[in-house]
């Protein structure tokens, strides 16, 4: 379940990896009881007609005290509810972080450079990744894990690059989590691979909170989305190691201001490395390719015992 939007709630359609279904089970036991002691004292007098012309007065006094307990769900105090919310969020992230570290250790042992690529829908992410794999060719063999709520359309497009691809269908989940990636990677032929690219679900909100065990977080946005995209989604861009400005061949047609966009990036992601690219024309792709090769070589050099 997502800590931000609550997607993937129990009972929703489970996700699957490469045709193999997997379920996420969340069990919650809640017991809320409280006891009330009620005391009622009633004194009232009234008249009852008992016959023609006959009346008499009655005075009834009832005094009773009875304790009882019953469950409740919706009458929690605000501070109790807040504590529960914080605890649940911490639990979700702490479990994911542990699994992400396990992934990171596995990737390190294999000598894999791992990218977590994020963007909003329609930014050109899949085309950009397909052209990235083609540009790398034999210089850096690549495998891909692709996350989508439904269909394997992106995975099919990426297979056209010749690289091995594993699809994760998340169902109602708006992001990938570390355990999903761990399962998906088992379906990749890792021998000989130097680069693993994880194409996350198209979303600039929830995926920002989830570490997958990656080395680099790549955030991509296109000129068609507007210059202020980084300012609208600051957590995502603040977490970025690299920002890719895509579809720059359409900048003029979109009346896109490069200067405003660069200012937005500098404000939201001042430490991120920037690449301006067009997967269609190839502009900027060579510099991006060389950067990935350099990063993978650095990782190998840092751990010469990697497989």
Backbone bond lengths (Angstrom), bond angles and torsions (degrees), N, CA, C in turn:
res aa  C-N    CA-C-N  psi(-1)  N-CA   C-N-CA  omega(-1)  CA-C   N-CA-C  phi
1 X - - - 1.458 - - 1.522 109.91 -
2 X 1.293 116.62 137.05 1.461 121.05 -179.04 1.524 110.92 -75.59
3 X 1.338 116.78 136.51 1.457 120.74 -179.89 1.524 111.69 -73.55
4 X 1.337 117.10 -18.40 1.458 120.39 -175.26 1.523 112.91 -93.58
5 X 1.329 116.68 -47.41 1.465 118.36 -173.46 1.516 113.72 -118.59
6 X 1.351 118.85 -7.27 1.453 120.71 177.87 1.511 114.47 80.36
7 X 1.331 117.90 14.54 1.462 119.77 179.45 1.517 109.81 -66.51
8 X 1.328 115.54 158.74 1.454 119.91 177.91 1.507 112.96 73.56
9 X 1.337 117.47 32.08 1.445 120.73 -179.93 1.522 110.51 -66.61
10 X 1.348 118.35 151.78 1.457 120.57 178.08 1.513 111.08 -54.24
11 X 1.323 115.06 139.42 1.450 120.13 -179.13 1.510 113.13 97.44
12 X 1.337 117.10 -16.66 1.457 119.77 176.76 1.521 109.96 -78.65
13 X 1.318 115.66 166.32 1.459 121.10 -179.32 1.523 110.31 -61.49
14 X 1.349 118.71 124.64 1.459 120.44 -178.84 1.509 112.26 -73.40
15 X 1.326 116.18 157.70 1.455 121.18 177.98 1.509 111.62 -85.30
16 X 1.338 116.17 171.74 1.451 120.86 179.36 1.499 111.15 -142.58
17 X 1.312 116.55 154.41 1.454 122.37 179.32 1.519 108.39 -118.13
18 X 1.340 116.43 119.02 1.458 122.11 174.66 1.521 112.81 50.30
19 X 1.298 116.18 40.94 1.457 119.10 178.57 1.508 113.54 86.37
20 X 1.330 118.09 -9.71 1.451 121.54 177.87 1.510 108.52 -99.73
21 X 1.305 116.13 120.62 1.463 118.40 -176.73 1.508 110.34 -79.82
22 X 1.317 114.22 148.47 1.460 119.83 171.91 1.503 108.75 -141.17
23 X 1.298 114.92 145.13 1.442 119.88 -175.58 1.512 110.01 -113.42
24 X 1.313 114.04 148.82 1.455 120.93 175.04 1.520 106.56 -111.20
25 X 1.312 116.37 119.74 1.448 120.33 -178.34 1.514 109.72 -107.91
26 X 1.294 115.48 127.59 1.458 120.38 178.65 1.522 107.19 -122.60
27 X 1.307 117.02 117.20 1.452 120.31 179.35 1.518 108.73 -111.92
28 X 1.303 114.60 130.47 1.448 119.66 179.78 1.524 108.17 -128.75
29 X 1.292 116.69 124.48 1.452 120.15 175.25 1.516 108.41 -108.21
30 X 1.302 115.36 119.11 1.455 119.75 -179.27 1.518 108.37 -123.38
31 X 1.279 117.70 128.98 1.454 122.04 174.57 1.519 108.08 -129.12
32 X 1.282 115.85 114.11 1.460 120.44 -179.21 1.523 107.23 -123.32
33 X 1.298 117.29 116.04 1.452 120.33 177.55 1.523 109.37 -133.69
34 X 1.299 115.12 147.71 1.448 118.81 170.56 1.522 109.25 -144.71
35 X 1.279 114.53 151.78 1.465 119.69 -177.97 1.519 109.23 -107.12
36 X 1.312 114.58 140.07 1.460 120.67 177.78 1.523 108.52 -124.24
37 X 1.258 117.21 137.73 1.460 121.64 172.85 1.519 107.41 -112.91
38 X 1.296 114.91 119.47 1.456 119.96 -176.65 1.527 109.48 -111.65
39 X 1.247 116.62 133.80 1.465 121.15 176.05 1.521 108.54 -122.95
40 X 1.319 115.11 124.50 1.460 119.90 -177.49 1.526 108.83 -121.83
41 X 1.250 118.66 123.14 1.464 123.55 173.31 1.524 107.99 -117.10
42 X 1.286 114.95 117.97 1.461 119.18 -178.87 1.533 108.60 -120.92
43 X 1.250 117.29 127.15 1.468 121.50 171.74 1.526 106.80 -129.53
44 X 1.322 115.67 118.87 1.452 117.56 179.45 1.523 109.23 -150.27
45 X 1.267 114.70 147.25 1.456 118.26 175.50 1.515 108.78 -121.52
46 X 1.318 113.25 144.65 1.457 118.56 178.74 1.531 108.27 -154.61
47 X 1.309 114.81 165.75 1.459 119.88 -177.64 1.512 109.69 -111.66
48 X 1.343 114.67 143.45 1.454 121.26 175.58 1.528 108.35 -122.52
49 X 1.290 116.74 126.97 1.469 117.03 173.69 1.524 110.39 -73.75
50 X 1.337 117.75 129.01 1.458 121.77 -179.82 1.511 112.92 -112.05
51 X 1.208 115.03 -2.93 1.457 117.97 -179.80 1.510 108.95 174.74
52 X 1.297 116.06 172.27 1.465 118.65 -178.65 1.509 110.42 -59.45
53 X 1.285 114.47 119.23 1.452 119.81 175.83 1.503 114.81 77.27
54 X 1.338 119.00 0.14 1.450 120.98 -176.67 1.523 109.96 -104.60
55 X 1.330 115.06 129.79 1.448 120.24 177.06 1.508 108.34 -140.20
56 X 1.322 116.70 147.38 1.442 119.10 169.22 1.515 108.79 -148.69
57 X 1.293 115.39 154.81 1.456 120.67 -176.32 1.515 111.60 -96.81
58 X 1.354 116.02 144.82 1.459 122.37 177.66 1.515 108.12 -124.71
59 X 1.287 116.23 143.09 1.459 120.58 171.36 1.513 106.74 -122.08
60 X 1.347 116.97 121.88 1.462 122.30 -177.43 1.521 108.42 -112.63
61 X 1.298 116.21 130.77 1.465 120.07 176.42 1.514 108.59 -124.77
62 X 1.351 117.21 122.33 1.463 122.16 -179.31 1.518 107.87 -120.53
63 X 1.285 116.98 125.21 1.463 120.63 175.50 1.514 108.23 -130.17
64 X 1.356 116.15 119.31 1.462 117.97 179.06 1.519 109.60 -146.59
65 X 1.301 113.91 144.30 1.459 121.69 176.79 1.520 108.19 -127.06
66 X 1.333 116.24 125.32 1.459 117.76 -178.43 1.532 109.97 -143.25
67 X 1.340 115.35 124.09 1.478 118.54 174.66 1.516 110.52 -86.01
68 X 1.321 117.04 146.32 1.458 120.53 172.36 1.522 109.08 -153.08
69 X 1.309 115.41 155.83 1.467 120.43 178.45 1.507 108.91 -125.80
70 X 1.303 116.01 148.25 1.456 120.38 177.68 1.518 108.69 -153.41
71 X 1.342 117.32 150.53 1.469 120.84 -179.59 1.517 111.21 -73.45
72 X 1.310 116.24 152.77 1.459 120.76 174.48 1.517 108.30 -143.93
73 X 1.318 115.54 155.13 1.465 121.09 -178.63 1.520 112.24 -121.76
74 X 1.275 116.46 -35.57 1.448 119.06 -166.37 1.526 114.15 -107.69
75 X 1.337 116.80 14.31 1.452 118.66 -177.77 1.518 111.10 -116.52
76 X 1.334 117.74 33.72 1.445 121.42 177.98 1.524 109.85 -72.52
77 X 1.310 114.77 148.25 1.443 118.80 174.78 1.523 109.70 -69.94
78 X 1.325 118.22 148.42 1.473 120.62 -178.83 1.514 113.21 -55.28
79 X 1.363 118.11 -40.78 1.458 118.65 -178.04 1.516 111.94 -69.11
80 X 1.347 117.31 -33.27 1.456 120.42 176.61 1.521 110.32 -66.27
81 X 1.318 116.03 -42.29 1.467 120.57 179.76 1.530 110.42 -63.45
82 X 1.324 116.55 -40.28 1.454 120.58 179.12 1.520 110.76 -62.95
83 X 1.346 116.65 -43.76 1.458 119.62 179.71 1.521 111.12 -61.68
84 X 1.327 116.12 -41.42 1.459 119.11 178.93 1.520 110.63 -63.52
85 X 1.340 117.68 -40.74 1.461 121.16 179.88 1.520 110.56 -61.62
86 X 1.306 116.82 -46.09 1.463 120.49 179.68 1.513 110.99 -62.79
87 X 1.331 117.48 -43.26 1.450 120.92 -179.22 1.524 111.69 -62.69
88 X 1.316 117.27 -42.29 1.466 120.83 179.84 1.521 110.39 -63.61
89 X 1.328 117.07 -45.38 1.458 120.17 -179.38 1.518 111.09 -63.23
90 X 1.327 117.15 -42.65 1.457 120.08 178.65 1.512 110.97 -62.50
91 X 1.333 116.63 -39.34 1.455 120.74 -179.24 1.522 111.37 -64.85
92 X 1.337 116.15 -43.44 1.462 120.17 179.85 1.518 110.66 -60.27
93 X 1.315 117.31 -49.35 1.458 121.09 -175.88 1.520 112.33 -71.67
94 X 1.323 118.00 -36.56 1.462 119.25 -178.54 1.520 110.91 -66.08
95 X 1.315 117.46 -39.80 1.462 120.24 177.45 1.523 110.20 -64.77
96 X 1.332 116.56 -46.24 1.457 120.13 179.84 1.529 111.18 -61.96
97 X 1.327 117.46 -40.11 1.462 120.94 -179.23 1.529 111.33 -64.18
98 X 1.326 116.92 -38.71 1.468 119.51 177.42 1.526 110.96 -62.93
99 X 1.328 115.93 -43.89 1.465 119.79 179.76 1.524 111.15 -68.58
100 X 1.329 116.94 -34.12 1.465 120.69 177.83 1.533 110.38 -64.10
101 X 1.330 117.27 -40.37 1.460 120.22 177.86 1.523 111.01 -65.32
102 X 1.306 115.86 -35.72 1.470 119.50 175.85 1.527 109.87 -64.01
103 X 1.335 116.24 -44.26 1.474 119.93 175.90 1.521 110.81 -58.35
104 X 1.328 115.59 -45.14 1.469 120.58 -176.58 1.533 110.72 -60.58
105 X 1.311 116.50 -41.47 1.456 119.79 177.36 1.519 112.24 -64.55
106 X 1.319 116.58 -39.54 1.467 120.96 178.05 1.522 110.69 -64.83
107 X 1.320 117.00 -45.21 1.465 120.87 179.71 1.529 111.11 -64.01
108 X 1.322 116.09 -39.20 1.467 120.26 179.79 1.530 110.42 -62.99
109 X 1.323 115.63 -42.07 1.465 119.82 -179.89 1.525 111.82 -64.64
110 X 1.325 116.11 -28.65 1.470 120.47 178.97 1.520 112.30 -87.76
111 X 1.325 117.58 -8.05 1.466 120.51 -177.55 1.503 113.06 71.73
112 X 1.333 116.82 27.61 1.464 122.18 -177.89 1.525 111.17 -90.98
113 X 1.306 116.52 129.79 1.455 121.77 166.49 1.526 106.42 -84.56
114 X 1.335 117.36 126.85 1.466 121.04 -172.82 1.523 109.85 -119.61
115 X 1.329 115.46 128.76 1.463 122.52 178.34 1.517 109.70 -112.34
116 X 1.325 116.56 135.23 1.456 122.75 170.09 1.522 106.24 -106.90
117 X 1.336 116.77 107.72 1.462 122.06 -172.08 1.528 109.06 -102.67
118 X 1.327 115.46 123.59 1.453 121.45 -174.26 1.519 110.76 -127.59
119 X 1.311 115.07 149.45 1.466 120.74 176.32 1.512 108.37 -171.54
120 X 1.316 116.34 171.98 1.456 120.74 171.24 1.530 108.81 -81.46
121 X 1.327 118.60 163.50 1.462 120.16 177.11 1.529 111.26 -61.42
122 X 1.318 116.67 141.74 1.453 121.18 174.81 1.507 115.69 83.72
123 X 1.323 117.41 10.37 1.462 120.12 -177.90 1.527 112.85 -83.39
124 X 1.323 116.39 -7.63 1.457 120.07 -178.17 1.516 113.44 91.91
125 X 1.310 117.56 19.47 1.460 122.72 -175.27 1.523 112.63 -61.25
126 X 1.322 117.17 -46.14 1.467 120.02 -176.69 1.526 111.27 -65.72
127 X 1.326 117.12 -44.18 1.465 119.85 178.01 1.526 110.84 -63.65
128 X 1.308 116.59 -41.04 1.461 121.13 177.62 1.527 111.11 -59.60
129 X 1.322 117.31 -43.61 1.463 120.63 -179.42 1.527 111.78 -69.95
130 X 1.320 116.66 -37.50 1.464 119.57 177.40 1.523 110.62 -61.13
131 X 1.315 116.59 -44.73 1.463 120.24 179.52 1.530 111.65 -71.01
132 X 1.320 116.94 -29.16 1.466 120.46 174.81 1.513 110.55 -62.66
133 X 1.320 116.26 -47.39 1.477 120.60 -179.37 1.516 110.38 -63.01
134 X 1.321 116.86 -41.42 1.464 119.94 178.84 1.524 111.06 -63.67
135 X 1.329 116.79 -40.42 1.460 120.43 -179.11 1.525 111.74 -66.75
136 X 1.325 116.15 -33.90 1.465 119.62 179.86 1.520 112.16 -72.72
137 X 1.317 116.36 -37.77 1.465 121.01 177.68 1.517 112.32 51.80
138 X 1.323 115.70 -133.25 1.462 121.50 -179.12 1.523 112.57 -79.51
139 X 1.323 117.30 -10.90 1.466 119.84 -179.35 1.518 112.02 -66.24
140 X 1.317 116.48 -32.80 1.455 120.67 179.50 1.535 107.98 -151.69
141 X 1.331 115.25 97.80 1.460 119.24 -177.91 1.525 110.06 -69.26
142 X 1.328 113.68 138.69 1.458 120.25 -168.23 1.517 111.53 -127.82
143 X 1.326 115.96 142.58 1.460 123.40 168.82 1.514 109.05 -119.81
144 X 1.327 116.53 153.94 1.464 120.05 -176.00 1.519 111.73 -130.96
145 X 1.321 114.74 142.80 1.459 123.55 169.23 1.517 106.48 -117.50
146 X 1.328 116.37 127.13 1.463 121.51 -173.50 1.520 109.70 -118.51
147 X 1.330 116.90 127.20 1.451 121.69 177.65 1.509 112.06 -109.41
148 X 1.330 115.91 131.05 1.468 122.28 175.63 1.512 109.04 -149.19
149 X 1.338 116.15 151.17 1.454 119.53 177.84 1.531 111.16 -64.39
150 X 1.329 116.24 -38.65 1.460 120.53 -178.37 1.528 109.18 -153.30
151 X 1.312 116.21 158.28 1.471 127.07 -178.59 1.529 111.67 68.24
152 X 1.319 114.60 159.55 1.464 120.79 174.62 1.525 110.28 -115.87
153 X 1.340 115.98 30.46 1.466 120.85 -176.91 1.525 111.94 -59.76
154 X 1.335 116.65 -44.93 1.464 119.42 -179.32 1.521 111.21 -65.60
155 X 1.325 116.30 -39.28 1.465 119.61 178.75 1.524 110.56 -61.75
156 X 1.327 117.00 -40.50 1.462 120.01 178.85 1.519 110.95 -64.42
157 X 1.325 117.46 -40.63 1.469 120.48 178.62 1.531 110.85 -63.67
158 X 1.326 116.46 -38.97 1.458 119.99 -178.23 1.529 112.01 -73.38
159 X 1.312 117.01 -28.15 1.469 119.15 177.28 1.530 111.13 -65.00
160 X 1.327 116.37 -20.58 1.467 119.61 177.31 1.520 111.66 -65.59
161 X 1.325 116.99 -16.35 1.467 120.67 177.63 1.518 112.27 -78.17
162 X 1.331 116.16 -12.83 1.455 120.59 -178.18 1.511 114.10 92.38
163 X 1.321 117.62 -4.55 1.461 121.72 -179.00 1.530 110.43 -86.09
164 X 1.326 117.97 150.38 1.463 120.38 174.39 1.520 110.75 -69.76
165 X 1.318 115.87 138.30 1.465 121.51 -175.00 1.524 109.50 -133.69
166 X 1.316 116.92 136.81 1.455 122.84 172.48 1.523 108.33 -120.06
167 X 1.321 115.82 132.59 1.461 122.25 -178.23 1.523 110.85 -97.35
168 X 1.325 116.29 135.25 1.466 122.13 167.91 1.527 107.28 -112.54
169 X 1.328 116.47 118.34 1.455 120.95 174.74 1.509 107.20 -99.18
170 X 1.317 117.01 113.43 1.461 120.95 -169.53 1.517 114.16 -87.59
171 X 1.332 118.24 -12.08 1.455 119.31 -178.25 1.513 111.16 71.67
172 X 1.342 117.29 -106.35 1.463 120.97 -179.24 1.525 112.72 -98.81
173 X 1.319 117.62 -1.91 1.469 120.55 -176.42 1.522 110.06 -80.19
174 X 1.335 116.22 129.02 1.458 121.06 -175.71 1.520 112.53 -92.26
175 X 1.330 118.01 13.14 1.457 122.13 -177.96 1.525 108.44 -160.14
176 X 1.307 116.29 166.11 1.457 121.20 172.27 1.520 109.40 -95.48
177 X 1.329 115.42 152.01 1.448 121.73 175.45 1.519 109.57 -122.90
178 X 1.318 116.00 164.60 1.459 121.27 -172.13 1.521 112.66 -60.36
179 X 1.335 117.41 -38.43 1.464 118.57 -178.24 1.524 111.69 -68.80
180 X 1.341 117.80 -32.62 1.468 120.78 176.37 1.522 110.56 -62.65
181 X 1.332 115.41 -43.35 1.462 120.27 -179.67 1.520 110.50 -64.95
182 X 1.323 116.99 -41.88 1.462 120.68 -179.91 1.524 111.11 -59.39
183 X 1.323 116.83 -40.78 1.459 120.28 179.20 1.524 111.11 -69.68
184 X 1.328 115.55 -41.72 1.462 119.46 -176.93 1.522 111.84 -65.30
185 X 1.329 116.94 -39.34 1.466 120.75 -176.86 1.527 111.55 -61.25
186 X 1.331 116.55 -27.06 1.472 119.74 178.43 1.525 111.58 -61.62
187 X 1.328 116.33 -21.75 1.458 119.93 -179.86 1.513 114.28 -89.63
188 X 1.341 118.11 1.98 1.460 122.03 179.95 1.524 111.05 -100.04
189 X 1.322 118.00 142.35 1.469 120.96 171.50 1.525 109.32 -78.72
190 X 1.307 117.60 96.75 1.460 121.62 -170.51 1.530 113.80 -79.31
191 X 1.311 117.73 -21.38 1.465 119.92 -179.06 1.527 110.00 -60.13
192 X 1.309 115.59 125.19 1.457 120.70 178.26 1.513 114.47 89.91
193 X 1.339 117.56 -10.31 1.462 119.94 179.55 1.528 110.46 -80.95
194 X 1.320 115.30 141.72 1.458 120.39 176.00 1.515 113.05 -116.27
195 X 1.337 116.11 -14.13 1.463 120.84 -176.47 1.524 109.39 -137.16
196 X 1.326 115.64 132.31 1.457 122.33 172.93 1.522 107.85 -117.90
197 X 1.327 115.92 122.21 1.464 121.07 177.82 1.516 108.72 -109.06
198 X 1.325 116.36 125.48 1.462 122.40 175.81 1.520 107.85 -105.39
199 X 1.305 116.03 111.27 1.469 120.07 175.83 1.518 107.87 -88.41
200 X 1.314 116.34 105.40 1.460 121.38 -176.22 1.531 110.64 -74.25
201 X 1.316 115.49 167.57 1.465 121.45 176.47 1.530 109.24 -61.32
202 X 1.322 116.67 140.22 1.463 121.16 179.73 1.522 111.83 -64.98
203 X 1.323 116.21 102.56 1.462 121.22 -174.14 1.527 107.26 -174.55
204 X 1.306 118.63 129.83 1.458 121.33 -179.69 1.526 112.94 -103.41
205 X 1.329 117.70 16.70 1.461 120.11 -179.52 1.527 110.81 -114.06
206 X 1.332 116.86 -78.56 1.467 121.39 -171.28 1.533 114.96 -61.40
207 X 1.336 120.51 -41.71 1.470 118.90 -177.21 1.520 114.42 -60.02
208 X 1.326 117.72 -18.09 1.464 120.24 -179.72 1.522 111.96 -62.61
209 X 1.327 117.75 -24.71 1.463 121.35 -174.90 1.524 113.78 -88.23
210 X 1.328 118.01 -9.34 1.459 120.29 -169.36 1.525 112.39 -114.02
211 X 1.322 114.74 113.21 1.460 122.66 173.57 1.523 108.00 -76.97
212 X 1.312 117.06 132.32 1.463 121.40 179.32 1.520 112.42 -106.90
213 X 1.332 116.41 -1.92 1.457 120.60 -175.36 1.512 112.25 96.72
214 X 1.336 116.74 15.96 1.461 121.73 -176.01 1.521 112.05 -75.93
215 X 1.329 115.18 161.18 1.461 121.34 171.11 1.520 111.33 -87.31
216 X 1.327 115.50 -39.21 1.459 120.84 -176.20 1.527 110.00 -132.47
217 X 1.312 114.86 135.90 1.461 120.40 174.20 1.524 107.79 -101.97
218 X 1.328 115.47 118.75 1.462 122.82 -176.54 1.522 108.51 -108.04
219 X 1.329 117.19 121.35 1.462 121.15 177.89 1.525 108.41 -114.11
220 X 1.314 114.51 127.40 1.460 121.22 -174.24 1.521 109.84 -117.83
221 X 1.339 116.46 135.13 1.466 119.67 169.57 1.522 108.79 -143.00
222 X 1.325 114.83 150.51 1.457 120.42 -172.03 1.523 111.53 -103.83
223 X 1.314 115.16 162.21 1.466 120.34 179.47 1.524 111.30 -65.28
224 X 1.328 117.21 -19.89 1.464 120.50 179.81 1.528 112.50 -75.98
225 X 1.331 117.11 -9.80 1.467 120.88 -176.73 1.525 113.09 -94.48
226 X 1.305 117.91 -9.08 1.458 120.11 179.55 1.511 113.20 101.81
227 X 1.324 115.38 152.61 1.461 121.26 -173.83 1.525 113.61 -70.41
228 X 1.321 117.65 -24.23 1.460 120.37 -172.56 1.524 114.01 -97.17
229 X 1.315 117.52 15.18 1.470 120.86 -179.08 1.528 112.27 -53.52
230 X 1.332 119.67 -45.62 1.475 119.29 179.87 1.528 113.85 -61.48
231 X 1.331 117.22 -30.04 1.457 120.22 -179.88 1.527 111.65 -77.99
232 X 1.317 117.55 -24.97 1.456 121.60 178.79 1.521 112.06 -77.64
233 X 1.336 116.79 -27.27 1.465 121.98 -177.98 1.525 110.07 -127.45
234 X 1.319 117.67 61.71 1.471 120.31 -173.04 1.520 115.60 -60.24
235 X 1.363 121.16 -39.49 1.474 118.02 -178.67 1.523 113.05 -58.94
236 X 1.322 116.43 -39.34 1.458 119.76 -179.76 1.519 111.61 -65.10
237 X 1.309 117.08 -45.79 1.463 120.19 -177.12 1.521 111.60 -75.54
238 X 1.323 117.80 -30.34 1.457 119.98 176.22 1.520 111.68 -64.36
239 X 1.329 116.74 -28.64 1.458 121.45 -179.38 1.529 112.81 -87.57
240 X 1.319 117.58 -0.64 1.467 121.19 -173.78 1.526 111.92 -79.82
241 X 1.324 115.65 137.34 1.466 121.58 168.89 1.527 110.25 -88.41
242 X 1.338 114.72 -31.20 1.467 121.36 -179.49 1.518 108.46 -137.72
243 X 1.314 116.68 137.08 1.463 122.27 171.97 1.520 107.95 -113.80
244 X 1.325 114.74 127.84 1.465 121.55 177.14 1.523 108.30 -106.98
245 X 1.309 117.43 119.91 1.463 122.12 172.31 1.525 106.52 -94.96
246 X 1.320 116.27 110.59 1.463 120.96 -171.64 1.523 112.68 -103.88
247 X 1.330 114.52 168.09 1.467 123.53 177.90 1.527 112.75 58.83
248 X 1.316 116.41 36.71 1.471 118.25 -176.36 1.528 111.60 -68.18
249 X 1.329 118.12 -13.44 1.462 120.37 174.78 1.530 111.55 -67.46
250 X 1.354 116.50 -16.04 1.469 120.66 -179.77 1.523 112.77 -100.06
251 X 1.321 117.24 5.66 1.463 121.09 -173.15 1.535 111.99 -58.16
252 X 1.303 116.51 -47.17 1.462 119.46 -177.14 1.526 111.06 -66.03
253 X 1.321 116.30 -42.01 1.466 119.72 -179.38 1.525 111.82 -64.25
254 X 1.341 115.91 -29.62 1.471 120.84 -179.28 1.525 112.48 -91.72
255 X 1.348 116.63 2.25 1.469 120.63 -176.17 1.529 110.22 53.99
256 X 1.331 114.62 44.05 1.464 122.52 -175.74 1.519 110.52 -84.14
257 X 1.325 116.40 132.72 1.451 121.24 178.60 1.526 109.53 -96.11
258 X 1.305 117.21 107.06 1.463 121.57 179.85 1.517 110.70 -62.12
259 X 1.316 117.75 -40.32 1.459 121.27 -177.90 1.520 111.54 -62.63
260 X 1.322 116.95 -43.34 1.464 120.02 178.30 1.520 111.41 -65.75
261 X 1.326 116.23 -39.11 1.461 119.97 179.45 1.523 111.33 -64.19
262 X 1.334 116.93 -44.13 1.458 120.41 179.92 1.523 110.93 -64.41
263 X 1.323 116.71 -35.93 1.464 119.79 176.82 1.522 110.78 -65.56
264 X 1.324 116.93 -40.44 1.467 120.73 177.56 1.521 110.90 -62.46
265 X 1.323 116.40 -42.07 1.469 120.47 179.24 1.524 110.77 -65.09
266 X 1.325 116.65 -43.14 1.467 120.31 179.86 1.533 111.43 -61.38
267 X 1.316 116.12 -36.83 1.465 119.67 -179.39 1.521 112.23 -74.85
268 X 1.327 117.46 -39.74 1.467 120.77 -176.03 1.521 113.04 -87.36
269 X 1.321 116.80 -32.87 1.466 120.72 -175.38 1.522 110.18 -138.71
270 X 1.329 117.84 67.07 1.469 120.87 -172.76 1.528 114.22 -64.97
271 X 1.345 117.88 -23.49 1.460 120.83 -177.10 1.533 113.00 -97.48
272 X 1.307 116.54 -5.45 1.465 119.98 -176.32 1.532 111.20 -76.95
273 X 1.319 114.80 145.80 1.469 120.65 174.08 1.521 108.16 -83.16
274 X 1.335 116.31 139.53 1.463 121.02 -174.41 1.520 111.43 -112.40
275 X 1.340 114.81 135.54 1.465 121.61 171.27 1.526 107.99 -127.31
276 X 1.319 115.73 132.35 1.459 121.38 175.28 1.521 107.37 -105.74
277 X 1.329 116.26 119.54 1.462 119.44 -168.62 1.518 113.04 -135.57
278 X 1.314 113.76 159.41 1.462 122.37 167.81 1.522 107.13 -137.00
279 X 1.317 116.27 110.91 1.464 119.72 178.37 1.526 111.06 -66.82
280 X 1.321 116.21 -24.77 1.467 120.48 -178.43 1.523 111.48 -74.40
281 X 1.335 117.20 -46.10 1.469 120.36 -177.51 1.526 112.77 -95.09
282 X 1.330 116.66 -15.48 1.458 120.53 -178.20 1.516 113.83 89.70
283 X 1.325 117.80 -2.05 1.464 120.91 -178.56 1.534 110.34 -61.90
284 X 1.311 115.93 129.16 1.456 121.78 177.68 1.515 115.43 80.08
285 X 1.326 118.31 -7.77 1.463 120.93 -175.35 1.524 112.67 -72.81
286 X 1.323 117.51 -32.12 1.468 120.31 179.72 1.528 111.12 -65.88
287 X 1.333 116.27 -42.26 1.468 120.19 178.48 1.522 110.77 -64.37
288 X 1.309 116.78 -39.02 1.465 122.07 177.28 1.523 110.69 -64.91
289 X 1.331 117.16 -43.36 1.465 121.67 177.96 1.528 110.73 -60.72
290 X 1.311 116.76 -46.93 1.471 120.65 -178.45 1.529 111.15 -64.07
291 X 1.308 116.61 -35.90 1.463 120.57 178.05 1.530 110.63 -62.15
292 X 1.329 117.66 -44.26 1.459 121.12 -179.66 1.529 111.53 -64.75
293 X 1.312 116.71 -41.49 1.465 120.13 178.39 1.524 109.95 -62.16
294 X 1.314 116.63 -42.64 1.467 120.55 179.33 1.527 111.46 -63.93
295 X 1.332 117.03 -42.43 1.463 120.73 -179.83 1.525 111.61 -64.55
296 X 1.330 116.46 -38.69 1.462 119.07 179.08 1.527 111.18 -68.75
297 X 1.306 117.20 -38.65 1.468 120.53 177.48 1.518 111.20 -64.03
298 X 1.317 117.28 -39.05 1.460 120.92 177.26 1.521 111.24 -63.46
299 X 1.331 116.27 -39.92 1.455 118.93 -179.94 1.522 110.26 -66.59
300 X 1.301 116.88 -42.47 1.478 120.65 178.06 1.522 110.90 -61.24
301 X 1.324 115.96 -42.58 1.455 119.78 -178.95 1.527 112.32 -65.69
302 X 1.341 116.11 -33.08 1.457 121.14 179.33 1.520 112.62 -70.74
303 X 1.338 117.05 -24.32 1.460 120.60 -179.77 1.527 108.66 -138.76
304 X 1.336 117.29 79.40 1.465 121.01 -174.93 1.523 113.37 -66.53
305 X 1.344 118.46 -13.19 1.455 120.80 -179.54 1.530 112.18 -87.27
306 X 1.325 116.34 -0.85 1.473 119.16 179.62 1.508 109.96 -62.81
307 X 1.334 115.50 149.90 1.467 121.47 -178.63 1.529 111.64 -62.72
